[in-house]
């Protein structure tokens, strides 16, 4: 319904949460089609989905941009690795 309204921006919060791989794939393909006509911003924690469908990612930490760019470059950023993989080795705070 919203697509018909000729939107310039669509913001989605975890659109594939709880979906199986088949549904996730169909959703990703649909979002790619929509992104040809307007900007699509997705907040998502499914990194497989992000790697498959994102063209640009922004990583936030404590309310600030930690890194921005293509998925491969952002995942290789030492700051991103430290913040999201290096912390919490012991008990959770």
Secondary structure, DSSP 8 states (H G I E B T S, - for coil): --GGG--SEEEEESTTTT--HHHHHHHHHHHHHHTTTSEEEEE---HHHHHHH-SSEEEEETTEEEEEE-HHHHHH-HHHHIIIIIS-SSS--
